[in-house]
Amino acid sequence: MSPQLPPVAPAVTAELVEALSPRLRKRLDAGVAKLADSPTVVDGDTVRVAVDDTTHVELHAPGGTVTTPDAIRCGCLLAPACLHRAAVASAAPIAEPTEDPAADEPAAAVPASEPAPALAPEPEPTLATARAEDPEQAPPGAEPGTAAATVAQRTAAQALMTAASAVLDAGTDGSGAVLQAELLRAAHTARLAGLPRAAASAVSVVTALRAARSADPAYRLADLVSALGDVLAVAHRVPDAEGAELTELRGTSRQPYRPDGSLRLYGLFSEPVLTASGYAGAVTWTADADGRLYQVSDVAPGGAGRVVGAADRAVRIGDTALTHRELSRAGLAVSGATVSPTGRLGAGARVRAVRASGVDWRAEPLDRLWAVPVAEQVARALTGGPGLLFLDVTLTGTVREATGDCLLAECGGVALRLTVAHDHPALPHRDNHRLLAAARGSRLRIVARLTPAGHPRATLLATEHPTAPGTHVDVGLDRLQHADLPAMSPTPASPPLTVPTPDEAPIHLLRRRVHQAVSGGRRVLSLPGGTTTDARRLGRHGLSTAGDILSELHAAAAERSRDVFGRLLPADTDRFARAWLAATRYTDELDRALCTAAWTPA
């Protein structure tokens, strides 16, 4: 039912849950689960939910978002302090913060006679877009990038630390609507205090928790681990950070667009966007003559059906009628361009764009993208940005893994595994991979997104057409046919190989505990186990620090003090959170180092 509900602001959900009595809080999760089968009726800006035969809850969402607690009304006798209002708010999607789009475009560049420019639709906020510098976030009277955290920011960081530690202590199964609301309240406080990066990550944690508890097939534990780690890392460092570090930790809630004059762009490829939190669309990547990457996006709330529609819809920039599919193979001449720090093109009123000719991947200026050494591309991808790799590969078959088959290719002397970006049946990723596996021996140029791992691994996004020189296939949008494959000798199809993962350092022993803690909570790691054996094995591979971190993680999970009467005191969630954060940061850094080494030919 929740996809039919309008998004609710985090502060609204937090306030409604906080108003509940302790008795009603214990019943909140059951109330949320009951709403899954409740019918809803949409009437303009109002959504009516039938809780039972006699009780209805109304959500008033002018502009599509519920922004105040009074906008959620219930007809039961206990209203407004009833369970129904809080349950509906907890079941609804989380609203993204609203910003004034005109503030993102340079006002001086817009003639007074023209209306304020509108930006291209923003995709779901990510950690990458939340880390750009924003001088406006500096405390009053302080120079941007040099001031210390304000009192409000320190207070907000502590609230985030407490709420996120409680979620980590309980795990996904124990992090019900009450703990989620506490984290949403902390996120709202952080945003008001000027910590939008941590606030966005906290909202991502709650979204992932809801997906995990509802058995959403799109849920990924790794995404939850990443978001929770970012919340704890920011909350831990903000009180003591200064200068550039504090600027990065604060982040920004929007991307400032800056004028970039005239651009001549060449289409590279398009990829679908389909997120677990309900956003869908398409992003088309282009490059200029110097190899700088630019994106044109069309991302909004929706499902897989919106992906196909967005790919065939005209790009929202200037007066061009090019669709995303067409732009990925054509070119664009833009005047009055505005560009965000991440390369996203703005769609202001004074921006003009017309269709231009495109070029083949093997022709200038696009050819220079593949001329960059692979090691340099990997290093660049590991330090931030879109993580794109432009590779020349030879397809060698498939390899069977626990999550399914993936393509195997030779790339500059290393064995590369190419995985699918989406397994949704409405998208052609998996079918295209199966057909490409039959083109064994084909040498192709591809575009992929790096997946940090102890062996060369990337997500396939686009590839040269196997039999039509001068064109390419967007793996997530175009469907290959058997007729597109090169003529092969009639030999029996080989089954996927069960290739063992290359010999790697056993960092998985620590990473597994990091993931177990998020999934099952602190109690899972407090149980007796083979901690000593794992720590010794890590030490034998030269990872004694990892062994020490693993031992501390288990010790922090198992520690329980007693009072003078011998009763167990509450667990030290702060110590456990710090130990878990240390383990997370260590595995991330080691993964980067191992990834860099893996891409180096023997």
C-alpha positions as CSV (number, residue, x, y, z in Angstrom):
1,M,0.0,0.0,0.0
2,S,2.8,2.4,0.8
3,P,3.6,3.3,-2.8
4,Q,0.1,4.9,-3.0
5,L,0.8,7.1,0.1
6,P,2.3,10.5,-0.4
7,P,5.8,11.1,1.0
8,V,5.9,12.4,4.6
9,A,8.5,14.7,5.9
10,P,10.9,13.1,8.5
11,A,10.0,15.6,11.2
12,V,6.3,14.8,10.8
13,T,6.8,11.1,11.4
14,A,9.2,11.7,14.3
15,E,6.7,14.1,16.0
16,L,3.7,11.7,15.6
17,V,5.7,8.7,17.0
18,E,7.1,10.8,19.9
19,A,3.5,11.8,20.9
20,L,2.5,8.1,21.4
21,S,2.2,6.7,24.9
22,P,4.7,3.8,25.8
23,R,1.9,1.3,25.5
24,L,1.0,2.5,21.9
25,R,4.7,2.5,20.9
26,K,4.9,-1.2,21.6
27,R,2.0,-1.7,19.2
28,L,3.3,0.6,16.4
29,D,5.1,-2.1,14.3
30,A,2.0,-4.2,14.3
31,G,-0.1,-1.2,13.3
32,V,2.3,-0.5,10.4
33,A,2.1,-4.2,9.2
34,K,-1.7,-4.1,9.4
35,L,-1.8,-1.2,6.9
36,A,-0.2,-3.3,4.2
37,D,-3.7,-4.7,3.2
38,S,-5.6,-1.5,3.8
39,P,-7.3,0.1,0.8
40,T,-6.5,3.7,-0.2
41,V,-8.5,6.2,-2.2
42,V,-6.8,9.3,-3.8
43,D,-8.9,12.4,-4.2
44,G,-6.9,15.3,-5.5
45,D,-4.3,16.3,-2.8
46,T,-6.0,14.0,-0.3
47,V,-5.3,10.3,0.3
48,R,-7.8,8.4,2.4
49,V,-6.7,5.1,4.1
50,A,-9.3,2.7,5.5
51,V,-7.7,1.3,8.6
52,D,-10.9,-0.8,9.4
53,D,-14.6,-0.6,8.7
54,T,-15.1,2.4,11.0
55,T,-11.8,4.2,11.0
56,H,-10.2,6.3,8.2
57,V,-7.0,8.3,8.1
58,E,-6.7,11.2,5.7
59,L,-3.4,12.6,4.4
60,H,-3.5,16.1,2.9
61,A,-0.5,16.6,0.6
62,P,-0.6,19.9,-1.2
63,G,2.3,19.8,-3.7
64,G,2.5,16.0,-3.2
65,T,4.1,15.9,0.2
66,V,2.8,15.9,3.8
67,T,4.8,18.6,5.6
68,T,2.9,19.1,8.9
69,P,1.5,16.7,11.6
70,D,-2.0,18.4,11.2
71,A,-2.1,17.2,7.6
72,I,-2.6,13.6,8.8
73,R,-6.1,13.3,10.4
74,C,-7.8,10.3,11.9
75,G,-11.5,9.8,12.7
76,C,-11.1,7.5,15.7
77,L,-12.0,8.5,19.3
78,L,-8.3,8.6,20.5
79,A,-7.2,11.1,17.8
80,P,-5.0,13.0,17.6
81,A,-2.9,11.0,20.0
82,C,-3.8,7.7,18.3
83,L,-1.8,4.9,16.9
84,H,-3.3,5.2,13.4
85,R,-1.7,8.6,12.5
86,A,1.8,7.4,13.5
87,A,1.4,4.1,11.7
88,V,0.4,5.7,8.4
89,A,3.2,8.2,8.6
90,S,5.7,5.3,9.3
91,A,4.4,3.3,6.4
92,A,4.6,6.2,3.9
93,P,7.7,7.0,1.8
94,I,10.1,9.6,3.3
95,A,9.9,13.0,1.7
96,E,13.1,14.5,0.4
97,P,13.9,18.1,1.6
98,T,12.6,20.8,-0.7
99,E,15.0,23.5,-1.9
100,D,14.5,26.6,-4.0
101,P,15.8,25.5,-7.4
102,A,16.5,29.1,-8.4
103,A,19.1,29.3,-5.7
104,D,21.2,26.7,-7.5
105,E,21.6,28.7,-10.7
106,P,23.8,31.8,-10.8
107,A,21.5,34.8,-10.5
108,A,23.9,37.2,-12.1
109,A,23.8,35.1,-15.3
110,V,20.1,35.4,-15.7
111,P,18.6,38.5,-17.4
112,A,16.0,40.3,-15.3
113,S,13.5,39.9,-18.0
114,E,13.7,36.1,-18.0
115,P,12.0,33.9,-15.4
116,A,14.1,32.0,-12.8
117,P,15.6,28.9,-14.5
118,A,14.4,25.5,-13.6
119,L,16.8,22.7,-13.0
120,A,16.9,19.3,-14.5
121,P,15.1,16.8,-12.2
122,E,17.3,15.7,-9.4
123,P,17.9,12.0,-8.9
124,E,17.7,10.4,-5.5
125,P,20.2,12.1,-3.2
126,T,23.4,10.1,-2.8
127,L,26.5,10.3,-0.7
128,A,28.5,11.5,-3.7
129,T,26.1,14.5,-4.3
130,A,26.0,15.3,-0.5
131,R,29.7,15.9,-0.2
132,A,30.2,18.9,-2.4
133,E,31.4,22.1,-0.7
134,D,28.8,24.6,0.4
135,P,30.3,27.8,1.9
136,E,26.8,28.8,3.0
137,Q,26.9,26.1,5.6
138,A,29.7,27.9,7.5
139,P,28.6,29.5,10.9
140,P,27.8,33.2,10.8
141,G,30.8,35.4,10.9
142,A,33.2,32.6,10.0
143,E,35.3,32.1,6.9
144,P,34.0,29.1,4.9
145,G,36.2,26.0,5.3
146,T,38.0,27.4,8.4
147,A,35.5,27.5,11.2
148,A,34.9,24.8,13.9
149,A,31.5,23.1,14.3
150,T,28.8,25.2,16.0
151,V,27.2,24.2,19.3
152,A,24.0,23.2,17.3
153,Q,26.1,21.0,15.0
154,R,27.8,19.2,17.9
155,T,24.4,18.7,19.6
156,A,23.0,17.3,16.3
157,A,26.0,15.1,15.8
158,Q,25.5,13.6,19.3
159,A,21.8,13.0,18.6
160,L,22.7,11.2,15.4
161,M,25.4,9.1,17.1
162,T,22.9,8.0,19.8
163,A,20.1,7.2,17.3
164,A,22.3,5.4,14.8
165,S,24.0,3.4,17.7
166,A,20.6,2.3,18.8
167,V,19.8,1.0,15.3
168,L,23.1,-0.8,15.1
169,D,22.5,-2.4,18.6
170,A,19.1,-3.6,17.5
171,G,19.9,-4.7,14.0
172,T,17.4,-4.7,11.1
173,D,14.9,-7.0,12.8
174,G,14.8,-5.0,16.0
175,S,14.8,-1.5,14.4
176,G,11.1,-1.0,14.2
177,A,9.1,2.2,13.6
178,V,10.1,3.7,17.0
179,L,13.9,3.5,16.4
180,Q,13.3,4.7,12.8
181,A,11.4,7.7,14.0
182,E,14.2,8.6,16.5
183,L,16.7,8.5,13.7
184,L,14.5,10.6,11.5
185,R,14.2,13.2,14.2
186,A,18.0,13.2,14.6
187,A,18.2,13.6,10.8
188,H,15.8,16.6,10.8
189,T,17.8,18.2,13.6
190,A,21.0,17.7,11.7
191,R,19.6,19.3,8.6
192,L,18.5,22.3,10.5
193,A,22.0,22.5,12.1
194,G,23.7,22.6,8.7
195,L,24.7,18.9,8.4
196,P,22.9,17.8,5.2
197,R,25.3,15.0,4.4
198,A,24.6,13.2,7.7
199,A,20.9,13.9,7.4
200,A,20.7,12.4,3.9
201,S,22.6,9.3,5.0
202,A,20.3,8.9,8.1
203,V,17.2,9.0,5.8
204,S,18.9,6.4,3.6
205,V,19.3,4.2,6.6
206,V,15.6,4.4,7.5
207,T,14.6,3.7,3.9
208,A,16.9,0.6,3.8
209,L,15.6,-0.6,7.2
210,R,12.0,-0.4,5.9
211,A,13.0,-2.3,2.7
212,A,14.8,-5.0,4.8
213,R,11.8,-5.4,7.2
214,S,9.3,-5.6,4.3
215,A,11.4,-8.2,2.4
216,D,11.8,-5.9,-0.5
217,P,13.7,-7.8,-3.2
218,A,15.6,-4.6,-4.1
219,Y,17.1,-4.4,-0.6
220,R,20.9,-4.7,-0.4
221,L,22.6,-5.1,3.0
222,A,25.8,-3.5,1.6
223,D,23.8,-0.2,0.9
224,L,22.5,-0.2,4.5
225,V,26.1,-0.8,5.9
226,S,27.4,2.0,3.8
227,A,24.7,4.5,4.8
228,L,24.9,3.6,8.5
229,G,28.7,3.8,8.4
230,D,28.5,7.3,6.9
231,V,26.1,8.5,9.6
232,L,28.4,7.2,12.4
233,A,31.5,8.5,10.7
234,V,30.2,12.1,10.4
235,A,28.6,12.1,13.8
236,H,31.9,10.9,15.3
237,R,34.2,13.4,13.6
238,V,32.1,16.6,13.5
239,P,32.7,17.7,17.1
240,D,36.5,17.7,16.5
241,A,36.8,18.6,12.8
242,E,37.9,21.9,11.4
243,G,38.6,23.5,8.1
244,A,38.3,21.5,4.9
245,E,37.5,18.3,6.8
246,L,34.5,20.0,8.5
247,T,33.4,21.4,5.2
248,E,33.3,17.9,3.7
249,L,31.6,16.4,6.7
250,R,28.9,19.1,6.6
251,G,28.1,18.5,2.9
252,T,25.5,20.3,1.0
253,S,21.8,19.6,0.4
254,R,21.9,20.8,-3.1
255,Q,24.2,21.1,-6.1
256,P,25.2,24.6,-7.0
257,Y,25.1,25.1,-10.8
258,R,27.7,27.3,-12.3
259,P,27.9,28.9,-15.8
260,D,30.1,26.9,-18.2
261,G,29.6,28.9,-21.5
262,S,29.2,26.9,-24.7
263,L,29.7,23.2,-24.9
264,R,30.1,20.7,-27.7
265,L,29.1,17.3,-26.3
266,Y,29.3,13.8,-27.8
267,G,26.9,11.1,-26.6
268,L,28.5,8.1,-24.9
269,F,25.7,5.9,-23.5
270,S,22.5,5.9,-21.4
271,E,21.8,3.9,-18.3
272,P,18.6,3.2,-16.4
273,V,18.0,4.3,-12.9
274,L,15.9,2.2,-10.6
275,T,16.3,2.6,-6.8
276,A,14.8,0.7,-3.9
277,S,13.3,3.9,-2.5
278,G,11.0,4.4,-5.6
279,Y,13.0,6.5,-8.0
280,A,13.3,5.6,-11.7
281,G,14.4,7.1,-15.0
282,A,17.4,7.4,-17.2
283,V,20.7,9.2,-17.3
284,T,22.6,9.9,-20.5
285,W,26.4,10.4,-20.3
286,T,28.2,12.7,-22.7
287,A,31.8,14.0,-23.1
288,D,33.4,17.1,-24.5
289,A,36.5,17.3,-26.7
290,D,38.7,17.2,-23.6
291,G,37.2,14.1,-22.2
292,R,35.2,15.8,-19.4
293,L,32.0,13.9,-18.6
294,Y,28.5,15.5,-18.4
295,Q,25.1,14.0,-17.6
296,V,21.6,14.7,-18.6
297,S,19.1,13.0,-16.2
298,D,15.4,12.3,-16.0
299,V,14.8,10.7,-12.7
300,A,11.6,11.0,-10.6
301,P,9.4,8.8,-8.4
302,G,8.3,5.7,-10.3
303,G,9.0,2.1,-11.2
304,A,10.5,0.0,-14.0
305,G,7.9,1.3,-16.4
306,R,9.1,4.8,-16.0
307,V,12.6,3.7,-17.0
308,V,11.5,2.8,-20.5
309,G,9.4,5.9,-20.8
310,A,12.2,8.2,-19.7
311,A,14.6,6.6,-22.2
312,D,12.2,7.5,-25.1
313,R,11.4,11.0,-23.7
314,A,13.1,14.1,-25.0
315,V,16.0,15.3,-22.8
316,R,15.1,18.3,-20.7
317,I,17.7,20.8,-21.9
318,G,17.1,23.6,-24.3
319,D,14.8,23.1,-27.2
320,T,16.2,19.9,-28.5
321,A,13.8,17.0,-29.3
322,L,16.5,14.3,-28.8
323,T,15.5,11.4,-26.6
324,H,17.9,9.8,-24.2
325,R,18.4,6.9,-26.6
326,E,19.2,9.2,-29.5
327,L,21.5,11.5,-27.5
328,S,23.6,8.5,-26.4
329,R,24.5,8.1,-30.1
330,A,24.4,11.7,-31.3
331,G,25.8,15.0,-30.1
332,L,24.6,18.3,-28.5
333,A,25.7,21.9,-28.9
334,V,24.8,23.9,-25.8
335,S,25.1,27.6,-25.2
336,G,24.6,29.3,-21.8
337,A,25.3,26.0,-20.1
338,T,25.1,25.6,-16.4
339,V,26.9,22.6,-14.8
340,S,26.9,21.1,-11.3
341,P,30.2,20.0,-9.6
342,T,29.4,16.4,-10.5
343,G,28.9,17.3,-14.2
344,R,25.1,17.4,-14.3
345,L,23.8,19.8,-16.9
346,G,21.2,22.4,-15.7
347,A,18.1,23.2,-17.7
348,G,17.8,26.9,-17.0
349,A,15.5,29.1,-19.1
350,R,18.5,30.8,-20.8
351,V,20.2,27.4,-21.8
352,R,20.0,26.7,-25.5
353,A,20.7,23.3,-27.0
354,V,20.5,21.9,-30.5
355,R,21.3,18.5,-32.0
356,A,24.7,17.9,-33.4
357,S,26.6,15.0,-34.9
358,G,27.9,12.2,-32.8
359,V,31.0,10.1,-33.2
360,D,31.9,6.4,-32.8
361,W,33.7,5.3,-29.6
362,R,36.8,4.6,-31.7
363,A,36.9,8.1,-33.2
364,E,38.1,11.3,-31.6
365,P,37.4,12.8,-29.2
366,L,35.8,9.8,-27.5
367,D,38.7,7.5,-28.3
368,R,40.9,9.3,-25.8
369,L,38.6,8.0,-22.9
370,W,39.8,4.4,-23.7
371,A,43.4,5.6,-24.1
372,V,43.8,6.3,-20.4
373,P,45.7,3.5,-18.6
374,V,43.4,1.1,-16.7
375,A,45.4,1.5,-13.5
376,E,44.8,5.3,-13.7
377,Q,41.1,4.8,-14.3
378,V,40.8,2.5,-11.3
379,A,42.6,4.9,-9.0
380,R,40.4,7.7,-10.2
381,A,37.2,5.7,-9.6
382,L,38.3,4.7,-6.1
383,T,38.8,8.3,-5.0
384,G,35.3,9.4,-5.9
385,G,33.2,10.4,-8.9
386,P,31.0,8.2,-11.1
387,G,33.4,5.3,-11.1
388,L,33.2,4.7,-14.8
389,L,35.8,2.6,-16.6
390,F,36.4,2.6,-20.3
391,L,37.9,-0.7,-21.2
392,D,39.0,-2.9,-24.2
393,V,38.1,-6.5,-23.4
394,T,37.9,-9.9,-24.9
395,L,34.9,-12.0,-23.9
396,T,36.0,-15.4,-22.6
397,G,32.8,-16.9,-21.2
398,T,30.8,-16.9,-18.0
399,V,31.5,-17.7,-14.4
400,R,29.0,-19.0,-11.8
401,E,28.7,-17.2,-8.5
402,A,26.4,-17.4,-5.6
403,T,24.3,-14.4,-6.9
404,G,24.1,-15.8,-10.5
405,D,26.3,-16.0,-13.6
406,C,28.5,-13.1,-14.7
407,L,30.5,-12.5,-17.8
408,L,34.2,-13.3,-17.8
409,A,36.5,-11.2,-19.9
410,E,40.2,-10.6,-20.4
411,C,41.3,-7.0,-19.9
412,G,44.9,-6.0,-20.1
413,G,46.2,-9.2,-18.7
414,V,43.7,-9.6,-15.9
415,A,40.5,-11.7,-15.7
416,L,37.6,-9.3,-15.3
417,R,34.2,-10.3,-14.0
418,L,31.3,-8.2,-15.4
419,T,28.1,-8.2,-13.4
420,V,24.5,-7.0,-14.1
421,A,23.4,-3.6,-12.8
422,H,19.8,-4.6,-12.3
423,D,18.0,-8.0,-12.1
424,H,14.6,-6.5,-12.6
425,P,12.8,-8.7,-15.3
426,A,11.5,-5.6,-17.1
427,L,15.1,-4.5,-17.8
428,P,17.3,-6.3,-20.4
429,H,20.5,-6.6,-18.3
430,R,20.3,-10.3,-17.6
431,D,19.2,-11.3,-21.1
432,N,21.9,-9.2,-22.7
433,H,24.5,-10.8,-20.5
434,R,23.4,-14.3,-21.6
435,L,23.6,-13.4,-25.3
436,L,27.0,-11.7,-24.9
437,A,28.3,-14.9,-23.2
438,A,27.7,-16.7,-26.5
439,A,30.0,-14.2,-28.3
440,R,33.1,-15.8,-26.8
441,G,36.3,-14.4,-28.4
442,S,34.7,-11.1,-29.4
443,R,36.9,-8.1,-28.7
444,L,34.8,-5.1,-27.7
445,R,35.0,-1.7,-26.1
446,I,32.8,-1.4,-23.0
447,V,31.8,1.1,-20.4
448,A,31.5,-0.3,-16.9
449,R,31.3,0.9,-13.3
450,L,34.0,-0.2,-10.9
451,T,33.0,-2.6,-8.1
452,P,35.7,-2.5,-5.4
453,A,36.7,-6.1,-4.6
454,G,39.8,-8.2,-4.2
455,H,39.6,-9.2,-7.8
456,P,38.9,-7.2,-11.0
457,R,35.1,-6.7,-11.0
458,A,32.8,-4.1,-12.6
459,T,29.2,-3.6,-13.6
460,L,28.6,-3.6,-17.4
461,L,26.7,-0.5,-18.6
462,A,27.3,-0.4,-22.4
463,T,29.2,-2.3,-25.0
464,E,30.1,-2.0,-28.7
465,H,27.7,-3.9,-30.9
466,P,29.1,-7.4,-31.5
467,T,28.4,-7.2,-35.3
468,A,27.6,-3.6,-36.2
469,P,30.7,-1.5,-36.2
470,G,30.3,2.1,-35.3
471,T,27.4,1.7,-32.8
472,H,27.0,0.5,-29.3
473,V,24.4,-1.2,-27.0
474,D,23.1,0.4,-23.8
475,V,22.9,-2.9,-21.8
476,G,20.1,-1.6,-19.5
477,L,17.9,-0.2,-22.3
478,D,18.6,-2.0,-25.6
479,R,17.8,-5.7,-26.2
480,L,20.3,-7.8,-28.2
481,Q,18.9,-10.5,-30.5
482,H,20.5,-13.8,-31.5
483,A,20.9,-12.3,-35.0
484,D,23.2,-9.6,-33.5
485,L,25.8,-12.1,-32.5
486,P,28.8,-13.0,-34.7
487,A,28.6,-16.2,-36.7
488,M,30.0,-19.0,-34.6
489,S,31.0,-22.6,-35.5
490,P,28.2,-25.0,-34.3
491,T,29.9,-26.2,-31.1
492,P,27.9,-27.2,-28.0
493,A,27.3,-24.4,-25.6
494,S,29.6,-24.5,-22.6
495,P,28.0,-24.4,-19.2
496,P,29.1,-21.6,-16.8
497,L,32.4,-22.3,-15.1
498,T,32.6,-22.6,-11.4
499,V,35.8,-20.6,-11.1
500,P,37.1,-20.2,-7.6
501,T,37.6,-16.6,-6.4
502,P,41.3,-15.6,-6.8
503,D,43.5,-16.1,-3.8
504,E,42.7,-13.1,-1.5
505,A,43.5,-11.9,1.9
506,P,40.8,-13.2,4.3
507,I,39.4,-9.8,5.0
508,H,35.9,-11.4,4.6
509,L,36.3,-12.7,8.1
510,L,36.0,-9.1,9.4
511,R,33.6,-7.9,6.8
512,R,31.2,-10.7,7.6
513,R,31.0,-9.6,11.2
514,V,30.4,-6.0,10.1
515,H,27.4,-7.2,8.0
516,Q,26.2,-9.6,10.7
517,A,26.1,-6.8,13.2
518,V,23.9,-4.6,11.0
519,S,21.6,-7.5,10.1
520,G,21.3,-9.2,13.5
521,G,22.3,-6.5,16.0
522,R,24.9,-6.5,18.7
523,R,23.6,-9.8,20.3
524,V,24.7,-11.8,17.3
525,L,28.3,-10.9,17.9
526,S,28.1,-11.3,21.7
527,L,27.6,-15.1,21.3
528,P,30.6,-17.3,21.8
529,G,32.3,-18.2,18.5
530,G,35.6,-18.7,16.7
531,T,36.9,-15.1,17.2
532,T,40.3,-16.3,18.3
533,T,40.7,-18.6,15.4
534,D,39.7,-15.9,12.9
535,A,42.0,-13.3,14.5
536,R,44.9,-15.8,14.2
537,R,44.1,-16.5,10.6
538,L,44.1,-12.8,9.8
539,G,47.4,-12.4,11.6
540,R,49.0,-15.2,9.5
541,H,48.1,-13.3,6.4
542,G,49.8,-10.1,7.7
543,L,46.5,-8.6,8.9
544,S,47.2,-8.4,12.6
545,T,45.4,-5.0,12.8
546,A,42.3,-6.6,11.3
547,G,42.6,-9.4,14.0
548,D,42.8,-6.8,16.8
549,I,39.8,-4.9,15.4
550,L,37.8,-8.1,15.2
551,S,38.6,-9.0,18.8
552,E,37.6,-5.6,20.0
553,L,34.4,-5.8,18.0
554,H,33.4,-9.0,19.7
555,A,34.6,-7.8,23.1
556,A,32.5,-4.6,22.8
557,A,29.4,-6.7,21.8
558,A,29.8,-9.1,24.7
559,E,30.6,-6.6,27.5
560,R,27.8,-6.2,30.0
561,S,28.4,-4.7,33.4
562,R,26.3,-5.3,36.5
563,D,25.1,-3.0,39.3
564,V,25.7,-3.5,43.0
565,F,22.8,-5.9,43.2
566,G,24.2,-8.1,40.4
567,R,21.7,-7.0,37.8
568,L,22.8,-6.5,34.2
569,L,23.2,-2.9,33.1
570,P,22.3,-1.7,29.6
571,A,25.0,-2.5,27.0
572,D,27.5,0.2,26.1
573,T,26.1,1.0,22.6
574,D,28.6,3.8,22.2
575,R,31.6,1.5,22.6
576,F,30.1,-1.1,20.2
577,A,29.3,1.6,17.6
578,R,32.9,2.9,17.7
579,A,34.3,-0.6,17.4
580,W,32.0,-1.3,14.5
581,L,32.9,2.0,12.8
582,A,36.6,1.1,13.1
583,A,35.9,-2.2,11.5
584,T,33.9,-0.7,8.7
585,R,36.5,2.0,7.9
586,Y,39.3,-0.5,8.0
587,T,37.6,-3.0,5.6
588,D,36.8,-0.1,3.2
589,E,40.4,1.1,3.1
590,L,41.7,-2.4,2.7
591,D,39.2,-3.1,-0.1
592,R,40.5,-0.1,-2.0
593,A,44.1,-1.2,-1.6
594,L,43.3,-4.8,-2.6
595,C,41.2,-3.5,-5.6
596,T,44.1,-1.4,-6.8
597,A,46.5,-4.4,-6.6
598,A,44.0,-6.8,-8.3
599,W,43.9,-4.6,-11.4
600,T,47.7,-4.8,-11.8
601,P,48.6,-7.6,-14.2
602,A,50.8,-10.3,-12.7
